[in-house]
């Protein structure tokens, strides 16, 4: 009789311990959002919009729907036939593909694939395609122009002014 009692108690304890885990796993599988513990009981939560099984924003074939990823570095290799160039990084190299959609400039003027040479600074943005290739959206060759430097300084000063205005004043209120 004593063994049966211990068995029943241990089963009940195991069930009580596993119940929150099972409920959490079931909540993750459901499409409906679970109500937040911070939400008021009177407020009704609207169901989340249904999502489709689309690829991640940074890996898409439709370049207009994804946000381009910025890059910057020195060109280490160029393949004119394949229309690619490589930027060597600290941990790995990235190979960027030039397409008809790629906008290329050098010193503020339009450029072509022939202008891309090794040991030159390059910056721009790219899309990561579903097959893993990196398709260049824009490429700027060479160091920054004076106009680009001035625009960067203006943006930095604007950001600094905005941050200063957002900070509360240090003077005590009467």
C-alpha positions in Angstrom: 0.0 0.0 0.0 2.8 2.4 0.9 4.5 1.8 -2.5 1.3 2.5 -4.4 0.9 5.8 -2.5 4.5 6.8 -3.3 3.9 5.9 -7.0 0.7 8.0 -7.2 2.3 11.0 -5.5 5.4 10.9 -7.8 3.2 10.6 -10.9 1.1 13.6 -9.7 4.3 15.6 -9.1 5.7 14.7 -12.5 2.4 15.7 -14.2 2.4 19.0 -12.3 5.9 19.7 -13.4 5.3 18.8 -17.1 2.0 20.6 -17.5 3.5 24.1 -17.9 6.0 22.8 -20.4 3.3 21.1 -22.4 1.1 24.2 -22.3 4.0 26.4 -23.5 4.8 24.0 -26.4 1.1 24.0 -27.4 1.0 27.8 -27.3 4.0 28.1 -29.6 2.4 25.8 -32.2 -0.9 27.7 -32.4 -1.4 30.6 -34.8 -3.4 32.7 -32.4 -1.4 34.9 -30.1 -1.7 34.2 -26.4 -2.9 37.1 -24.3 -0.2 39.0 -22.5 -0.2 38.8 -18.7 0.2 42.6 -18.7 -3.0 43.1 -20.8 -6.1 44.2 -19.0 -8.9 41.6 -18.9 -11.3 44.1 -20.5 -9.2 44.7 -23.6 -9.8 42.4 -26.5 -6.8 41.3 -28.4 -7.1 41.3 -32.1 -5.8 38.2 -33.9 -2.5 38.5 -35.6 -2.5 38.7 -39.3 -1.9 35.4 -41.1 1.6 35.2 -42.5 2.6 33.2 -45.5 5.6 31.0 -45.7 7.7 33.6 -47.5 11.5 33.8 -47.2 13.3 36.0 -44.8 13.5 39.7 -45.8 17.2 39.5 -46.5 16.9 36.5 -48.7 14.5 37.1 -51.5 14.3 36.8 -55.2 12.1 39.9 -55.5 14.6 42.7 -54.9 12.0 45.4 -54.5 10.5 43.8 -51.3 13.7 43.4 -49.4 15.9 46.0 -47.8 19.4 46.1 -49.2 22.3 45.2 -46.9 25.2 47.7 -46.8 28.9 46.7 -47.5 32.3 48.4 -47.4 35.8 47.2 -48.0 38.8 46.7 -50.3 38.3 44.7 -53.5 40.6 41.7 -53.4 39.7 40.0 -56.7 37.8 40.7 -59.9 36.3 38.3 -62.5 35.4 40.3 -65.6 33.8 37.3 -67.4 31.6 36.3 -64.5 30.9 40.0 -63.6 31.9 39.5 -60.0 34.2 41.1 -57.5 35.4 39.9 -54.1 35.7 41.8 -50.8 37.9 40.1 -48.3 36.7 40.4 -44.7 38.3 39.6 -41.4 36.6 36.2 -41.2 35.5 35.4 -44.7 35.3 36.8 -48.2 32.1 37.9 -50.0 31.6 37.6 -53.7 29.2 40.2 -55.2 27.5 39.7 -58.6 27.0 42.7 -60.9 23.7 42.6 -62.8 21.9 44.9 -65.2 20.1 46.4 -62.2 23.3 47.3 -60.4 24.0 51.1 -60.2 27.8 51.7 -60.3 29.6 55.0 -59.8 33.3 56.1 -59.5 34.1 59.5 -58.2 30.4 60.5 -58.7 30.4 59.5 -62.4 28.8 56.4 -63.9 31.1 53.4 -64.0 31.1 50.0 -65.7 32.5 46.6 -64.8 35.8 47.6 -66.5 36.3 50.2 -63.8 36.4 47.6 -61.0 40.0 46.8 -60.1 41.6 45.0 -57.3 43.0 46.9 -54.3 40.4 49.6 -54.6 37.9 50.8 -52.0 34.3 49.8 -52.7 31.0 50.4 -50.8 27.4 50.1 -51.6 24.5 47.7 -50.9 23.4 44.2 -51.9 20.6 41.7 -51.8 21.1 38.2 -50.5 19.3 35.9 -52.9 17.6 32.6 -52.0 20.4 30.6 -53.7 23.0 32.3 -51.4 24.5 34.7 -54.0 25.0 38.3 -53.2 23.6 40.6 -55.9 25.0 44.1 -55.8 22.3 46.8 -55.8 24.7 49.8 -55.8 28.4 50.0 -55.9 30.5 53.1 -55.3 34.2 52.7 -56.3 37.1 54.7 -54.8 37.3 56.9 -51.7 34.4 59.1 -50.7 34.0 62.3 -52.7 33.9 65.7 -51.0 30.1 65.9 -51.5 29.6 62.5 -49.8 31.9 63.6 -46.9 29.9 66.8 -46.4 26.6 64.9 -46.5 27.9 62.5 -43.8 29.0 65.4 -41.6 25.7 67.1 -42.0 23.8 63.9 -41.1 26.1 63.4 -38.0 25.5 67.0 -36.8 21.7 66.6 -37.3 21.7 63.4 -35.3 23.7 65.0 -32.5 21.3 68.0 -32.4 18.3 65.6 -32.3 19.8 63.6 -29.4 20.6 66.8 -27.5 17.1 68.1 -27.9 15.7 64.7 -26.8 17.6 64.8 -23.5 15.8 66.3 -20.5 17.1 69.5 -19.1 19.4 69.3 -16.1 17.9 72.3 -14.3 15.4 71.6 -11.5 11.8 72.7 -12.1 10.3 75.2 -9.6 
